[in-house]
Amino acid sequence: MIPGVGGLSPLIGLARVLVAAIDQRDRYMIGHSEKVARLAVDTGKKLAWSSGDLEFLEIAALLHDIGKISIPETILTKVKPLTSQEWKMIQMHPYYGAQIVKQMNVFNRIVPWIYHHQEHWDGTGYPDQLKKEDIPLASSIIAVAEAFTVMTAELPYRTAVTTEEALENLKESAGKQFAPEVVEAFVEGVVESTQEKSNSPQK
């Protein structure tokens, strides 16, 4: 956790409580938001974000899927392909999330970050089909961290890919789905973290 430079540490704790509520509803994604938050903060550090900004980024990444609390559990845990109507409901989760988070004034800054975390660099994402720099940088960071976390997770309808494969997929999608500078920083951070783990003495 980022030190409480901005006095947000209690709110980060609150965000974790809310995330736990989501985890109870989507058993396939338990721990997902925690991983996304850790990777997002690591990427923010690579992009030279300040400690205060990193706190807000951590909270936004923890709460990026909070809107799924408004999606029926039968859809969240469905293994078979979603119908077009079910997919439309899933696509509403950034909107629902923004509506939930904006209830707390202290979170005003991160409302657009959560609302736009499913936008794509080339304008093919949702909800507003924003392109390139029109997408909040924090949203782009969360998008990359989330994609990596999903790709490397074991799910009932597909097997996980390796870290190396996931990083290659991100690099191939840079400039299309993802912001190039974010992918570069993310990959650098993951590679360094992997090297540190491999170089640390085994117990």
N, C-alpha and C positions, 0 to 999 in steps of 0.2 A: 504493500500500500504506500502511496505517496505521502510523505510527511505533511502534516496539516498546516502548510504555510498559509493557505487561504482560509483556514478555519472550517474546511469542508469535511474533515474526517468523520464527524458524527453522521453527516449526510451520506457519506460513502457506506457507512454501516447500515443506514436505513435502506439504501439502494440494494444492498446484499439481502436484506430481509425480503424485499419485494421480489428479487430474483428467485429466491427460494420458493416463493409462491408460484412462480411460473414453472419452475422445475417440477413441481408436484403435478402439474397438468400435462407436461410433455416429457414423458419418461425417457424418450430417445435422445433428448437434448440436455440431460442433467449435466450441469457444470459448463454448459456452452457459453453462457454470458460471462462467467468468470474468466474463461480462457480468452475470449474476445477482448475483454478489458485489459488483461495482462499484455496481450500482444499489441493492442492499440497504444497503450502507454509506452511500451518499448519502441514502437514506431515513432511516437511523438517525441521521444527523447532523441532519436536519430535525426529528427527534423528540427532539433534545437528549441523545442517548446519550453516555456518557463514552468516552474513547479506549480504555480497557480493554474495555468492553462491545462497542465497534465491532470490536475485534480478534476477539473470539469470534464475532461476527456474520459477519465476513468468512470465517472458517474454516468456519462452519456453511453459509454460502451456497455456498462452493466445493465442499463435500462433500455438498450436499443430495441429489445423485443418485448418490452412491457405491454405493448398493445395486444399481444397474443392472448392476454388474459381475457380479452373480449371475443376471442375466436372459440367456437365450440370445440371441446376436447376431442370429439370424434373426428374432427378434421385435422387437428394438430397431430394426432397419433395414427392417422390413416396410412396404411402401407401401400394400398393400391393407388394407381394414378388418380389425381384429383379431377373432378369434373370442372368445366369452365366456371360454373357458379361457385364451387368451392375455392377455386383459384382466385376468383375475384374477392372472396372473403379474406383469404390470406393476404392479398395485396392491400387490404385495408389496415393491416396492423401498424404501419408507420403513422397513419392518421390517428388511430386510436391511441397509440403511444404518446404522440404529441399532445393530444387532448388531456391525457392523464397527467403528464409531466407539467404542463402549463398551469396546473392548479396550484403549484408551489412557486411563488414569485422568485425565489432564490435560484430556481432552475430555468428561468426565462432564456438564458443564454444558450442552453443546450436543446431547446425545443426544436429549432430548425435542424440541428445535427441528427436528432432522432427521426424527424419527419422525412429527411432526405437520404437516409442511409441505404436505400435500395435504388438510388439513381445510378446510371451508368455513364462513364466518361463520354461515350458516343451518343448519348441521348435516348437510348433504348430502355432505360430503367423506368421506375415509377416512384412516387405518384405523379410527378410533374414533368417528366422527360427532360430534366435539366441536363446541360452539357458542360463538360470541361470545368473551367474555373467558376462557373455559376453554381456548381455544387460546393457546399461548405467543405473545407479541407478536412474537418473532423469527421464528416459523413464519409468521405472517401477513405479515410484511415479505418473507420469501423467496417466499411464494406470489404476491404482487403482482409482485415483480421478475421471477419466472420467467414468469408469464403474459404480461407485456409483452415479454419477450425472445422467447418462442415466437411471439407474434402478429406481431412485426416481423421474423421470420426467414423466409427463402425456403426452402420445403420441397417435396419432389417431389410431394406430393399437394395442395398449395395454395400460392397466392402470398402474399407478405407484405403486411400492411397498413401504412399510413403511421403515423408517430409520432402524428399527431393522431387518427387513427382508433383506434389502440390506447388512447390516453388516454381517449377517449370511451367505449370499451368498458369500461374499468376503472371509470369514474365511474358507468356504468349498472349495473355489478355490485356497487358499494359497498353494503353492508348486506345483500347476498344471498350472493355468493361470497366477497367480500373485506371486511376490516375497514375501516369508513369513515374512521377517522383515519389509517390507513396509506395508503389511496388518496389522501387529501388531501395528505399529506406527499410521497408519491411523485410525484404530478402536479406539485406545486410545484417539486420538485427537478429534474424533467425539463425543465419549461418554462424554469427559470432556466438550466440547462445549455445548452439550445438557444439561448437569447438570448445567452449569453456567447460561444458559438461564432460566431453570426452577427455579433456586434459586434467580434470579434477581427480585427485587420488580416490581410488575405490576403497570403500570400507570393508 
